[in-house]
Amino acid sequence: MSLPNLLPATSAFIQRAPRMLIGGDWVEAADGQTMPLHNPASGEVLCVVPRATPEDVDRAVLAARHAFDDSAWSRTRPRERQNLLWKLADLMQRDAELLAQLECLNNGKSAAVAQVMDVQLAIDFLRYMAGWATKIEGSSVEVSLPLMPNDQFHSFIRREAVGVVGAIVAWNFPLLLACWKLGPALATGCTVVLKPADETPLTALKLAELVLEAGYPEGVFNVVTGTGITAGSALTHNPLVDKLTFTGSTAVGQQIGKIAMDSMTRVTLELGGKSPTIVMADADLPSAAAGAASAIFFNQGQVCCAGSRLYVQRKHFDNVVADIAGIANAMKLGNGLDPSVDMGPLISARQQARVYGYIEKGRESGATIACGGEQFGPGFFVKPTVIVDVDQKHSLVQEEIFGPVLVAIPFDDEADALRMANDSPYGLGASIWSNDLAAVHRMIPRIKSGSVWVNCHSALDPALPFGGYKMSGVGREMGYAAIEHYTELKSVLIKL
């Protein structure tokens, strides 16, 4: 298997013996089973990793439970948690190119883009969360207690770490999503068992190495690799887990949410999306077309808040669609290790077939393929595709495709745009392209989504909470909201 431009450290990492981190030890699966990982650019087997058993998951949870309840970690002061996060971020900065190459090999995305986007955003987020470690506050309260009028009281509210966190992440941004969960967990004093996606565990395993190098105690961070149906299910059902946090499909998130409610396990779910991009008549149309293309084709369209529905005011519809099609047709597809490549492959043959199946549904229903609409190999490639002449109720518009497929529909006025934008079971993100601030401010409160971007799309910052309305999830990642999701409130009343 030819893998050009690899660092020696990257080659050594993928050639090492398969192992995962449990309680500070690098171990194989209890039954010795492994599972292959594939390079999406070629379809070839890249390496193998352990296929964790329920027994392995239970050992990891017990290690995290011990680290939270009994080890020195439970007594670590905020300044120490802050400094450890800073150290981890510094180590990630040192190994940024290695992490980006692992992400490329395992996921298919451009290594160059992964280094400046995925890896750097993960580093920035950990540094942001490090600052919160020393700023977690409670409050004092003056109570009334009318049934005890002659007594004096001191009362206050504590914010405490929730405990053991079971984290399950998707395959589209493996490292970044892991850090979105790891950052607030470690800042607040929780411990973590991370189950990376079946297909993309490599950066999670490298992250585990860096956590140990940073000086975190054994059991604070554990990584179990394997399938969702076995390892993910065991983590979800484990009664010693205090909080579950999941990023992935809405269907799986619904199952996890139901299981969590049976035991009242705290839960955060960041799920699917079908985000609208709305181009108003007064917008800077070339910028809007370029922004809309980036919104759907970035990361091969495998983005939960990808701008997969395009609504353009009717008089400019044909021109904007033509501009986006021109951008799509000019994109170079290939191996993400090649820095000249604009778009890599999809994650797997299964995902390639799923995305192409939606394109075929469009053809069968009479939709027009404005550009793209083809798949090819070796590897799991689908050309960037724009589809028009589609009804708002079609599955192409209503269902998450999770690939480089844009569905474009014209609208007549502001009310028409809002109606169609909100006509979706999802509500993760949306963008408005306009220079009319009055119209923008009218529209923002009426769009049912967790994020609204104006004249940009999918612009994320550690200080801004990220999550969705409706079927796009429960809770928020990033910002102070993440700290709230990894802590519990305890009311204390002392009779003097």
C-alpha positions in Angstrom: 0.0 0.0 0.0 1.6 3.3 -1.1 1.1 6.2 1.3 3.1 9.2 0.0 4.2 12.2 2.1 3.8 10.4 5.5 5.8 11.4 8.5 7.9 8.5 9.9 5.9 8.9 13.1 2.6 8.4 11.2 3.8 5.3 9.5 5.1 3.9 12.9 1.7 4.6 14.5 -0.4 2.8 12.0 2.0 -0.2 12.0 2.1 -0.7 15.8 0.4 -3.6 17.6 -3.4 -3.0 18.1 -4.2 -1.8 21.6 -6.5 0.5 23.5 -6.1 2.5 26.7 -7.8 1.2 29.9 -6.8 2.5 33.3 -3.4 3.6 32.2 -2.5 0.3 30.4 -2.4 -0.4 26.7 -4.3 -3.6 26.2 -5.8 -5.8 23.6 -9.4 -6.9 23.6 -10.2 -9.4 26.3 -10.9 -12.1 23.6 -8.0 -11.0 21.3 -10.3 -10.0 18.5 -9.4 -7.1 16.1 -11.2 -5.2 13.4 -9.8 -3.7 10.2 -9.7 0.0 9.3 -9.8 1.0 5.7 -8.2 3.9 3.8 -11.2 5.7 2.2 -9.0 6.9 -0.6 -8.2 3.4 -1.8 -10.5 1.0 0.0 -7.4 -0.9 1.2 -6.9 -2.1 4.8 -4.9 0.5 6.7 -4.4 -1.3 10.0 -6.3 -3.2 12.7 -7.5 -2.1 16.1 -9.0 -4.1 19.1 -12.6 -5.0 18.9 -13.6 -4.3 22.5 -15.9 -6.7 24.3 -18.5 -5.6 27.0 -15.9 -6.9 29.5 -13.4 -4.4 28.2 -15.9 -1.6 28.4 -16.8 -2.5 32.0 -13.1 -2.5 32.9 -12.7 1.0 31.4 -15.7 2.3 33.3 -14.5 0.8 36.5 -11.1 2.5 35.9 -12.8 5.8 35.3 -15.0 5.3 38.4 -12.0 4.6 40.6 -10.2 7.6 39.2 -13.1 9.9 39.9 -14.0 8.5 43.4 -10.8 7.4 45.0 -7.7 8.6 43.2 -5.7 11.9 43.4 -7.7 13.2 40.5 -10.8 13.6 42.7 -8.8 16.0 44.8 -7.1 17.9 41.9 -7.5 21.7 42.3 -8.7 23.9 39.5 -5.3 25.4 38.7 -3.9 21.8 38.2 -6.8 20.9 35.8 -6.2 24.1 33.9 -2.5 23.4 33.6 -2.9 19.8 32.5 -5.3 21.0 29.7 -2.8 23.5 28.6 -0.1 20.8 28.5 -2.3 18.5 26.5 -3.0 21.3 24.0 0.7 22.1 23.7 1.4 18.4 23.0 -1.3 18.4 20.3 0.3 21.5 18.8 3.7 19.8 18.7 2.1 16.7 16.9 -0.4 18.7 14.8 0.9 17.3 11.4 0.9 13.7 12.7 -2.7 14.1 14.0 -3.8 15.6 10.7 -2.2 12.8 8.7 -3.9 10.2 10.9 -7.2 12.0 10.4 -6.7 12.0 6.6 -5.7 8.3 6.4 -8.6 7.2 8.6 -11.3 9.6 7.5 -10.3 10.6 3.9 -10.3 14.3 4.4 -7.5 16.6 3.3 -4.5 16.4 5.7 -3.7 20.1 4.9 -7.2 21.2 5.8 -7.3 18.9 8.8 -4.2 20.5 10.3 -5.4 24.1 10.0 -9.1 23.3 10.8 -9.8 20.1 12.7 -6.6 19.9 14.7 -6.2 23.6 15.4 -9.9 24.0 16.4 -9.4 21.1 18.8 -6.3 22.8 20.3 -8.0 26.1 20.6 -11.0 24.5 22.3 -8.9 22.7 24.9 -7.2 26.0 25.7 -10.5 27.8 26.0 -11.8 25.1 28.3 -8.6 25.2 30.4 -9.6 28.8 31.3 -13.0 27.6 32.6 -11.4 25.2 35.1 -10.6 28.1 37.5 -13.9 29.9 37.0 -16.5 27.3 38.0 -18.5 29.1 40.6 -21.4 28.5 43.0 -23.4 31.1 44.8 -24.7 32.0 48.3 -28.4 32.5 48.9 -30.4 34.3 51.6 -33.2 31.9 52.5 -36.5 32.7 54.2 -37.8 29.4 55.6 -41.0 30.9 57.1 -41.7 27.8 59.2 -38.5 28.3 61.2 -38.6 32.1 61.9 -36.3 32.1 64.9 -33.4 30.2 63.4 -30.4 31.4 61.5 -29.1 29.8 58.3 -26.2 29.8 55.9 -27.0 28.5 52.5 -25.1 28.2 49.3 -25.1 26.4 45.9 -22.2 24.2 44.7 -21.4 23.3 41.1 -19.8 19.8 41.1 -18.4 17.5 38.5 -21.0 15.1 37.2 -18.7 12.0 37.5 -17.9 9.4 34.9 -18.6 10.4 31.3 -19.3 7.9 28.6 -18.5 9.7 25.3 -19.4 8.3 21.8 -18.3 10.3 18.8 -19.0 10.3 15.1 -16.6 9.6 12.2 -16.7 12.9 10.3 -14.6 14.9 12.8 -13.1 12.3 15.0 -10.5 14.3 16.9 -12.4 17.6 17.2 -15.6 15.9 18.5 -13.5 13.9 21.0 -12.0 17.1 22.3 -15.4 18.8 22.4 -16.3 16.2 25.1 -12.9 15.7 26.7 -12.3 19.5 27.3 -15.2 20.3 29.6 -15.0 16.9 31.2 -11.4 17.4 32.3 -11.9 21.1 33.1 -14.7 20.2 35.6 -12.9 17.2 37.1 -14.8 14.3 35.5 -13.3 11.2 34.1 -14.0 9.8 30.6 -14.4 6.6 28.7 -14.3 7.5 25.0 -15.7 5.2 22.3 -14.6 6.5 18.9 -16.6 5.7 15.8 -16.1 2.2 14.5 -14.4 3.5 11.3 -12.1 6.3 12.8 -10.4 5.5 16.1 -6.8 6.4 15.2 -6.7 10.0 16.4 -8.5 9.0 19.6 -5.8 6.5 20.3 -3.1 9.1 19.6 -4.9 11.6 21.8 -4.8 8.9 24.6 -1.0 8.8 24.3 -0.8 12.5 24.6 -3.1 12.5 27.7 -0.7 10.2 29.4 2.3 12.2 28.3 0.6 15.3 29.7 0.6 13.7 33.1 -3.0 12.8 33.7 -3.5 10.1 36.3 -4.4 6.6 35.3 -8.1 6.0 34.5 -9.0 9.7 34.0 -9.1 9.1 30.2 -9.8 5.7 28.7 -10.4 4.7 25.0 -12.2 1.6 23.9 -12.3 0.7 20.2 -14.8 -1.5 18.5 -18.3 -1.6 17.2 -21.2 0.6 18.3 -23.4 -2.4 18.6 -21.1 -4.1 21.1 -18.8 -1.5 22.8 -21.1 1.5 22.3 -24.1 -0.4 23.6 -22.1 -1.7 26.7 -21.0 1.9 27.5 -24.6 3.2 27.1 -26.0 0.6 29.4 -23.3 0.7 32.1 -24.9 1.8 35.4 -21.7 3.3 36.7 -21.7 6.0 33.9 -23.1 9.3 35.2 -23.3 11.1 31.9 -23.6 10.0 28.3 -22.5 12.4 25.5 -23.1 11.4 21.9 -22.5 12.9 18.5 -23.9 11.0 15.6 -27.1 10.1 13.7 -30.5 11.1 15.1 -31.7 7.4 15.0 -28.8 6.2 17.2 -29.2 9.3 19.4 -32.8 8.5 20.0 -31.9 5.0 21.2 -29.2 6.4 23.6 -31.6 9.0 24.9 -34.2 6.3 25.7 -31.7 4.1 27.5 -30.3 7.1 29.4 -33.8 8.0 30.7 -34.3 4.5 32.1 -31.5 5.1 34.6 -31.8 8.9 34.6 -28.2 9.1 33.3 -27.4 12.7 32.3 -27.3 13.0 28.5 -26.1 15.4 25.7 -27.0 14.5 22.1 -25.6 16.4 19.1 -27.4 14.8 16.2 -28.3 15.2 12.5 -29.1 18.3 10.5 -30.4 19.5 7.2 -29.3 23.1 7.4 -30.8 25.8 5.0 -28.7 28.4 3.2 -30.9 31.4 2.3 -29.7 33.8 -0.3 -31.7 37.0 -0.4 -31.9 39.2 -3.5 -29.7 41.9 -2.1 -26.9 39.6 -1.2 -23.4 39.8 -2.6 -24.2 37.0 -5.0 -20.6 35.8 -5.9 -19.8 35.6 -2.2 -23.0 33.8 -1.5 -22.4 31.2 -4.2 -18.9 30.6 -3.0 -20.1 30.4 0.6 -23.0 28.0 -0.3 -20.5 25.8 -2.2 -18.2 25.7 0.8 -21.2 25.1 3.2 -22.0 21.8 1.4 -18.8 20.5 -0.1 -16.5 21.1 2.9 -15.4 17.7 4.4 -17.2 16.0 1.4 -20.5 17.2 2.8 -20.0 15.0 5.9 -20.9 17.8 8.3 -23.9 17.7 10.6 -24.6 21.4 9.9 -23.7 21.3 6.2 -25.7 23.8 4.1 -27.5 21.0 2.2 -30.6 22.9 1.3 -30.2 26.1 -0.8 -33.0 28.6 -1.1 -32.4 31.5 -3.5 -34.7 34.4 -4.3 -36.2 33.5 -7.6 -34.8 36.2 -9.9 -31.2 35.2 -9.0 -31.8 31.4 -8.7 -30.4 30.3 -12.1 -27.2 32.5 -11.8 -26.4 31.4 -8.3 -26.9 27.7 -9.1 -24.7 28.1 -12.2 -22.0 29.7 -10.1 -22.1 26.9 -7.6 -22.1 24.2 -10.3 -19.0 25.9 -11.8 -17.2 25.8 -8.5 -18.2 22.1 -8.1 -17.0 21.1 -11.6 -13.6 22.8 -10.9 -12.9 20.9 -7.7 -10.1 18.3 -7.8 -11.0 15.0 -6.1 -8.3 12.6 -4.8 -6.2 11.4 -1.9 -6.2 13.8 1.0 -2.5 13.4 1.4 -2.1 15.4 -1.9 -2.2 19.1 -0.8 -3.6 20.1 -4.2 -6.8 18.0 -3.7 -10.0 20.0 -3.0 -12.2 17.0 -1.9 -11.4 13.6 -0.6 -13.5 10.4 -0.5 -16.5 9.6 1.6 -15.8 7.5 4.7 -16.8 4.1 3.4 -18.3 2.1 0.6 -21.6 2.0 2.6 -21.7 5.7 2.8 -20.8 6.1 -0.9 -23.7 3.8 -1.8 -26.1 5.7 0.5 -25.2 9.1 -0.9 -25.4 7.9 -4.5 -28.7 6.2 -3.7 -30.2 9.6 -2.9 -28.9 11.0 -6.2 -30.6 8.1 -8.0 -33.8 8.8 -6.2 -33.6 12.3 -7.6 -33.1 11.1 -11.1 -36.0 8.7 -10.8 -38.4 11.4 -9.6 -37.6 13.7 -12.5 -35.1 16.1 -10.7 -32.4 17.8 -12.7 -28.7 17.1 -11.9 -27.1 20.5 -12.5 -23.6 19.0 -11.9 -21.9 15.9 -10.6 -24.2 13.0 -9.9 -21.5 10.4 -10.4 -19.5 8.0 -8.2 -16.1 6.4 -8.9 -13.2 4.5 -7.4 -10.8 3.1 -6.3 -11.8 4.6 -3.0 -15.2 5.9 -2.0 -15.7 9.0 -4.2 -18.9 10.9 -5.1 -18.6 14.0 -7.3 -19.9 17.3 -5.8 -23.5 17.4 -6.9 -26.2 20.1 -7.3 -29.8 19.0 -7.8 -32.7 21.3 -8.9 -36.4 20.8 -9.8 -37.1 19.1 -6.5 -40.3 19.3 -4.5 -39.9 20.6 -0.9 -41.4 17.3 0.5 -39.0 15.1 -1.4 -36.7 12.9 0.7 -33.7 14.8 -0.9 -35.0 17.9 0.9 -36.3 16.3 4.1 -33.7 13.7 4.9 -30.0 14.0 5.9 -27.8 12.7 3.1 -24.4 13.4 4.7 -22.5 13.8 1.5 -21.6 16.4 -1.2 -25.2 16.8 -2.5 -26.9 20.2 -2.6 -30.6 20.6 -3.3 -31.5 24.0 -4.6 -35.0 25.5 -4.6 -36.2 29.1 -5.5 -38.3 31.2 -3.2 -40.4 34.4 -3.8 -40.3 36.4 -0.6 -39.0 36.4 3.0 -42.0 34.6 4.3 -41.7 31.9 1.7 -38.0 31.4 2.6 -38.7 31.1 6.3 -41.5 28.6 5.7 -39.3 26.3 3.7 -36.3 26.7 5.9 -38.3 25.7 9.0 -40.1 22.8 7.1 -37.7 20.2 8.4 -37.5 17.8 11.3 -34.0 19.2 12.0 -32.8 22.5 13.4 -29.0 22.5 13.8 -27.8 25.4 11.7 -28.9 28.0 9.1 -27.3 30.8 7.2 -28.7 34.0 5.7 -26.9 35.8 2.9 -28.0 39.4 2.8 -26.8 43.0 3.4 -30.3 44.1 4.6 -29.8 44.1 8.4 -33.4 44.9 9.1 -34.5 41.8 7.1 -31.7 39.7 8.8 -32.8 40.7 12.3 -36.5 39.9 11.4 -35.5 36.5 10.2 -33.1 35.3 12.9 -35.7 34.8 15.7 -38.0 33.1 13.3 -35.5 30.4 12.1 -35.7 27.3 14.3 -32.1 26.3 14.7 -29.4 26.3 17.3 -27.0 28.5 15.2 -27.7 31.2 12.6 -24.8 32.5 10.5 -25.1 35.7 8.5 -22.9 35.9 5.3 -21.0 32.8 6.4 -21.8 29.2 7.3 -20.5 26.7 9.8 -18.3 29.3 11.5 -17.6 27.8 14.9 -15.9 29.3 17.9 -15.2 27.8 21.3 -17.1 30.5 23.1 -20.3 29.9 21.1 -22.6 27.0 22.2 -23.3 24.6 19.4 -26.3 22.2 19.3 -29.8 21.9 17.8 -33.5 22.4 18.0 -36.0 19.6 17.2 -34.5 16.3 16.0 -31.0 17.8 16.0 -30.4 17.0 19.6 -30.5 17.9 23.3 -28.0 20.1 25.0 -25.0 22.1 23.7 -21.3 21.7 23.0 -18.8 24.5 23.6 -19.1 27.7 25.5 -20.0 27.9 29.1 -23.1 25.8 28.3 -20.7 22.8 28.1 -19.5 23.4 31.6 -23.1 23.3 32.8 -23.7 20.0 31.0 -20.7 18.4 32.8 -21.7 19.5 36.3 -24.5 19.1 38.8 -25.9 21.7 41.2 -26.0 20.9 44.9 -28.0 23.1 47.3 -26.6 23.3 50.9 -28.4 24.6 53.9 -26.7 24.9 57.3 -28.7 25.7 60.4 -26.4 27.8 62.7 
